[in-house]
Amino acid sequence: AQALLCSGPEAPFRAIAMSVQVDFACSGCGRELHTSWPLQSGRLWPKSYRWSCRGCEHGCRYLLFLKHQPPCYSVTRCDAAWKRLADSAAFDVAFIAPMDVGAACPDVAGAGSLHIELFLQRLAAVMHTFLPRLLLALDPVHEAKAAQLRAELTASTRSGCLAAHAEVGFADAGARTGYVRERFASRGRQLGLALLQNDAPLALLTSVWAAGREHRRLRVASVGGGPGEGAMALALCRSVLCTDEATTEAYALEVVNFDLEAGWAQCVRVVEAEMQLASLLTSVDALSFATGDVTKPLGSDENVALRAGSPWDLVVFSYVLVENACQLRSSNFELLHELLAALLPGACCVILDSCAKLHDEFRQISASHGLTCWDARPKEYRSSAPRNCFVVANTISAESSGELDPQMQQQGW
């Protein structure tokens, strides 16, 4: 696939406007067949496609079926009734997904990659069966409390005081299941796009899962990641970056979900079990839950597990900072300061939230630690870039930072 990438720190994110082109020769008349269709970001590529060789004296018709591993179309010759010809062998044809920069966003100098569209494809396909199975294993949805929780979260975006004003919150199991039903897929989608559309986290993932780096473990702290969608997003990112299934086994994924509400532990256990059934997690992967409090410092008793795992390769704050903005400001964002200060060279922090009103403060905090930061969705354009996302990275290379710290050596940097 052809991909034009943004260059420079001022525009590290990529926008998508794609078309799909498939070319092959008719087996009857030998005529070169060309077809293409526009594809908006996030829409599924056709799983099957009918194609007639017009004007062919043999009346050749073809059925194309989408294959994901590797991405291609399997082509089968058919008769006039679209039934497969017994003496015709199927063959695979690669497709091209060229990027149309101007159509997507004229103010941005780049476009997205095939990895991004593959991620969106696979997430849509997985969620079709995964989410119903997950909901069946959780407590039934309490519609009234789920609606009240939704209203409380909306109000907390303005007030920044969810804990002080919530009557239902996440303590109710039925409300939590309603939240999973409404937000699990979208939260996973936003994280996956943030990781694949920004150069810093993409470089982290490819450095961890690159060929020749066997037995490298990606350690991820998902703060506020209660439902466990972070593991889903990362597993699907790995599936599109590591196209060889045998190679995927060598790259372990360790995700710890930290949340103040201990009730999320059940959901994380079910997510782990369902992901293993769907072959999204391997035997060397680990998905776990631990309690944590974003309003308390790293040295507090509430954040023992978060402190024990630091420094992390990737830290994700999942929709937890804006709703607690009042307490975080009163503590001068102490936990965020501590986690950013501990970022090793190449490590990243991704902040996803309900709005961008804290981004100016995030920039000041990042600058105070000498870190590079990006707003994932600049105001001047609209694309599939994740909403209200902020990325922080320690862009100092391990080579330029001098002698490696023993802990960095142990983690494989």
C-alpha positions in Angstrom: 0.0 0.0 0.0 1.1 3.5 -0.7 1.3 5.8 2.3 2.3 9.4 2.6 3.4 10.2 6.1 3.4 13.5 8.0 6.8 14.8 8.8 8.1 17.1 11.5 7.0 17.5 15.2 4.4 20.1 14.3 2.2 17.5 12.4 2.8 14.0 13.6 -0.7 12.7 13.1 -2.1 11.2 9.9 -5.5 11.6 8.3 -7.1 9.0 6.1 -8.8 9.2 2.8 -8.5 5.9 0.9 -9.6 4.1 -2.2 -9.2 0.4 -2.8 -7.8 -0.9 -6.2 -7.7 -4.5 -7.4 -6.1 -5.4 -10.7 -5.7 -8.8 -12.4 -6.0 -10.4 -15.8 -9.1 -12.2 -17.1 -8.3 -15.9 -17.5 -10.6 -16.1 -20.5 -9.6 -13.2 -22.8 -6.5 -12.0 -21.0 -7.8 -8.5 -20.7 -6.4 -6.5 -17.7 -9.2 -5.9 -15.3 -9.1 -2.8 -13.1 -11.6 -1.7 -10.4 -11.6 0.7 -7.5 -14.0 2.1 -5.0 -13.7 5.0 -2.5 -13.4 4.1 1.1 -14.1 6.4 4.0 -12.0 5.8 7.1 -13.5 3.2 9.3 -15.9 1.6 6.8 -15.4 -2.0 6.1 -13.8 -3.1 2.9 -16.2 -5.3 1.0 -15.9 -8.9 2.3 -17.1 -10.1 -1.1 -17.3 -8.5 -4.5 -18.7 -9.5 -7.8 -16.8 -8.6 -11.0 -17.7 -9.2 -14.6 -15.3 -8.9 -17.5 -17.5 -6.9 -19.8 -17.1 -7.7 -23.5 -15.4 -11.0 -22.8 -16.5 -13.6 -25.4 -16.2 -16.2 -22.6 -18.6 -14.3 -20.3 -16.1 -14.5 -17.4 -17.3 -13.5 -14.0 -15.4 -13.5 -10.8 -16.1 -13.5 -7.0 -13.6 -11.8 -4.7 -13.5 -12.7 -1.0 -11.5 -10.6 1.5 -8.7 -12.3 3.4 -7.0 -10.7 6.4 -3.9 -12.8 6.8 -2.2 -11.5 4.7 -4.6 -8.8 3.5 -5.7 -9.7 -0.1 -8.6 -10.9 -2.1 -9.2 -14.5 -3.1 -10.5 -14.6 -6.7 -12.7 -17.4 -8.0 -14.0 -17.7 -11.6 -17.8 -18.2 -11.8 -20.4 -19.0 -14.4 -23.4 -16.8 -15.5 -25.3 -17.8 -12.3 -22.3 -16.8 -10.1 -21.5 -20.4 -9.2 -17.9 -21.4 -9.0 -16.5 -23.3 -12.0 -15.3 -26.7 -11.0 -12.2 -26.6 -13.1 -11.2 -23.1 -12.0 -8.7 -22.7 -9.2 -8.9 -19.8 -6.8 -6.0 -17.4 -6.6 -5.0 -14.5 -4.4 -4.7 -10.9 -5.6 -3.1 -8.1 -3.6 -5.0 -4.8 -3.5 -3.7 -1.3 -3.3 -5.1 1.3 -0.9 -3.6 4.6 -2.2 -4.1 7.7 0.0 -5.9 10.8 -1.3 -4.4 13.6 0.8 -6.4 16.5 -0.5 -9.8 14.8 -0.2 -9.3 14.0 3.5 -7.8 17.2 4.8 -6.3 19.9 2.6 -4.5 21.6 5.5 -2.5 18.5 6.5 0.5 17.3 4.6 0.0 13.6 5.0 -2.3 10.6 5.0 -2.7 7.4 7.0 -1.3 4.0 6.6 -2.8 0.6 5.8 -2.2 -0.4 9.4 -4.8 2.1 10.6 -7.5 0.8 8.3 -6.7 -2.8 9.1 -7.1 -2.0 12.8 -10.5 -0.4 12.1 -11.5 -3.4 10.0 -10.5 -5.9 12.7 -12.0 -4.0 15.6 -15.4 -3.8 13.8 -15.3 -7.5 12.9 -14.2 -8.6 16.5 -16.8 -6.4 18.3 -19.6 -8.0 16.3 -19.2 -11.2 18.3 -17.0 -10.2 21.2 -19.2 -7.5 22.8 -22.4 -9.6 23.0 -20.5 -12.4 24.6 -18.9 -10.0 27.1 -22.3 -8.5 28.1 -23.8 -11.9 28.6 -21.1 -12.7 31.2 -21.6 -9.5 33.2 -24.4 -8.4 35.4 -27.6 -7.4 33.5 -27.8 -3.7 32.4 -29.8 -1.5 34.8 -31.2 0.9 32.3 -32.2 3.6 34.7 -28.9 3.6 36.6 -26.9 3.4 33.4 -28.7 6.5 32.1 -28.0 8.3 35.4 -24.3 7.3 35.2 -24.2 8.7 31.7 -25.7 12.0 32.9 -23.3 12.2 35.8 -20.3 11.7 33.5 -21.6 14.4 31.2 -21.9 16.7 34.1 -18.4 15.9 35.4 -17.0 17.0 32.1 -18.1 20.5 33.0 -17.7 20.4 36.8 -14.6 18.2 37.1 -16.0 16.7 40.3 -17.5 13.3 39.6 -16.8 11.8 43.0 -18.4 14.7 44.9 -21.6 14.8 42.8 -22.2 11.2 41.7 -25.1 9.3 43.2 -24.7 6.2 41.1 -21.1 6.4 39.7 -19.4 3.1 38.8 -20.3 1.4 42.0 -23.4 -0.1 40.6 -22.8 -3.3 38.6 -25.8 -2.7 36.2 -24.6 0.8 35.5 -21.1 -0.5 34.7 -22.5 -3.1 32.3 -24.4 -0.3 30.5 -21.2 1.7 30.3 -19.4 -1.3 28.7 -22.2 -1.7 26.2 -22.0 1.9 25.2 -18.3 2.7 25.4 -16.1 -0.4 25.2 -15.8 -0.4 21.4 -15.4 3.4 21.0 -12.8 3.6 23.8 -10.8 0.8 22.2 -11.1 2.5 18.8 -9.8 5.8 20.1 -6.8 4.2 21.8 -5.9 2.2 18.8 -6.1 5.2 16.5 -4.0 7.3 19.0 -1.3 4.6 19.0 -1.2 4.1 15.2 -1.6 7.7 14.0 1.1 9.3 16.1 4.8 8.7 15.3 6.0 8.4 18.9 3.7 5.6 20.1 3.9 3.9 16.7 7.7 3.9 17.0 7.4 2.4 20.4 5.2 -0.4 19.2 7.3 -1.2 16.2 10.5 -1.1 18.2 9.0 -3.6 20.6 7.4 -5.8 18.0 10.0 -5.5 15.3 11.6 -8.6 13.7 14.7 -9.8 15.5 13.7 -8.6 19.0 12.4 -11.8 20.4 10.8 -12.1 23.8 10.3 -8.4 24.3 7.5 -7.5 26.6 5.4 -4.4 26.2 4.4 -3.2 29.7 1.3 -1.0 29.8 -0.4 0.8 32.7 -4.0 1.7 31.8 -5.0 4.2 34.4 -8.8 4.5 34.6 -9.0 1.6 32.1 -11.6 -0.3 34.1 -13.4 -2.2 31.4 -10.2 -3.5 29.8 -10.6 -2.0 26.3 -6.9 -1.1 26.3 -5.8 -4.7 26.0 -8.2 -5.2 23.1 -6.8 -2.1 21.3 -3.2 -3.2 21.9 -3.8 -6.8 20.8 -5.4 -5.6 17.6 -2.5 -3.2 17.0 -0.1 -6.1 17.5 -2.1 -8.2 15.0 -1.7 -5.6 12.2 1.9 -4.7 13.0 3.0 -8.4 13.3 1.5 -10.1 10.2 3.2 -13.4 11.0 1.2 -15.3 13.6 4.2 -17.3 14.7 6.1 -14.1 15.3 3.3 -12.6 17.4 3.8 -15.4 19.9 7.3 -14.0 20.7 6.1 -10.6 21.7 4.4 -10.5 25.0 1.8 -8.0 26.1 1.4 -7.1 29.7 -1.5 -4.7 30.5 -2.5 -3.7 34.1 -5.8 -1.9 34.4 -5.8 0.5 37.4 -9.1 1.9 38.6 -10.6 3.2 41.9 -13.7 1.0 41.4 -12.8 -2.6 42.4 -15.9 -3.9 40.7 -14.2 -3.6 37.3 -12.0 -6.6 38.2 -14.8 -9.0 37.2 -15.1 -7.3 33.7 -11.3 -7.5 33.2 -11.3 -11.2 34.0 -14.1 -11.8 31.5 -12.4 -9.7 28.9 -9.2 -11.7 29.4 -11.1 -15.0 29.0 -13.0 -13.9 25.9 -9.8 -12.5 24.3 -8.1 -15.8 24.9 -11.0 -17.7 23.3 -10.8 -15.3 20.3 -7.0 -15.9 20.1 -6.3 -12.3 20.7 -4.2 -13.0 23.7 -1.4 -15.6 23.7 0.0 -17.8 26.4 2.7 -15.3 27.2 0.4 -12.3 27.5 -1.0 -11.0 30.8 -4.1 -8.9 31.5 -4.8 -8.0 35.2 -6.6 -5.5 37.4 -5.4 -3.5 40.4 -6.9 -0.7 42.3 -5.4 2.8 41.9 -6.4 6.4 42.5 -5.5 9.1 40.0 -6.0 11.8 42.6 -3.4 10.4 45.0 0.4 10.5 44.6 2.4 7.5 43.4 3.7 6.9 46.9 0.3 6.5 48.4 -1.1 3.2 49.6 -3.8 3.4 46.9 -1.2 3.2 44.2 1.1 0.5 45.5 0.7 -1.7 42.3 1.1 1.3 40.0 4.3 2.3 41.8 5.6 -1.3 41.8 5.4 -1.6 38.0 7.0 1.8 37.2 8.6 2.7 34.9 6.2 1.6 32.3 6.7 1.4 28.5 3.3 3.0 27.9 1.0 4.8 30.3 -2.6 5.4 29.2 -5.0 7.7 31.1 -8.5 6.6 30.0 -11.2 9.2 30.4 -10.3 9.8 34.1 -8.5 13.2 34.3 -11.2 15.7 33.3 -13.9 14.1 35.5 -11.5 14.5 38.5 -10.0 17.9 37.4 -10.9 19.7 40.7 -8.9 17.3 42.9 -6.1 17.0 40.3 -5.6 20.7 40.2 -5.6 21.0 44.0 -2.8 18.4 44.1 -1.0 20.0 41.1 -1.4 16.9 39.1 1.1 15.1 41.3 0.5 11.6 39.9 0.8 12.8 36.3 4.1 14.6 37.2 5.5 11.4 38.8 4.6 9.1 36.0 5.9 11.4 33.3 9.1 12.0 35.2 9.7 8.2 35.1 9.2 7.8 31.4 12.3 6.0 29.9 13.7 7.0 26.5 11.2 6.0 23.9 8.3 5.5 26.4 5.0 7.3 25.9 1.9 8.5 27.7 -1.4 8.7 25.9 -4.2 10.7 27.5 -7.8 10.2 26.3 -10.6 12.2 27.7 -14.1 13.6 27.3 -12.8 17.1 26.3 -9.6 19.0 25.7 -9.9 21.6 28.4 -6.8 20.4 30.4 -4.5 20.2 27.3 -2.8 23.6 28.1 -1.9 22.3 31.6 -0.7 19.0 30.1 1.6 21.0 27.8 3.1 22.9 30.8 3.6 19.7 32.7 5.2 17.9 29.8 7.6 20.9 29.2 8.6 20.9 32.8 10.0 17.4 32.3 11.6 18.1 28.9 9.2 15.8 27.1 7.7 16.2 23.6 3.9 16.4 23.4 1.2 16.6 20.7 -2.5 17.4 20.6 -3.9 14.5 18.6 -6.7 16.4 16.9 -5.7 19.9 15.8 -8.7 22.2 15.4 -7.9 23.0 11.8 -9.0 19.7 10.4 -11.4 16.8 10.8 -10.3 13.3 10.3 -10.4 9.9 12.0 -7.8 11.2 14.5 -8.9 10.4 18.1 -10.9 13.0 19.8 -9.5 14.9 22.9 -6.3 12.9 22.8 -3.0 14.1 24.1 0.3 12.3 23.6 3.5 12.7 25.6 6.8 11.0 24.7 10.4 10.9 25.9 11.9 11.3 22.5 15.5 11.1 23.8 17.1 8.0 22.2 18.8 5.5 24.5 22.0 6.0 22.6 22.1 9.7 23.2 21.2 9.5 26.8 24.5 8.0 27.8 25.1 4.7 29.6 22.0 2.7 30.0 20.4 2.4 33.4 20.4 -1.2 34.7 16.6 -1.2 34.8 16.5 -0.1 31.2 18.8 -2.9 30.2 16.7 -5.4 32.1 13.6 -4.3 30.1 15.4 -4.6 26.8 16.1 -1.0 25.8 
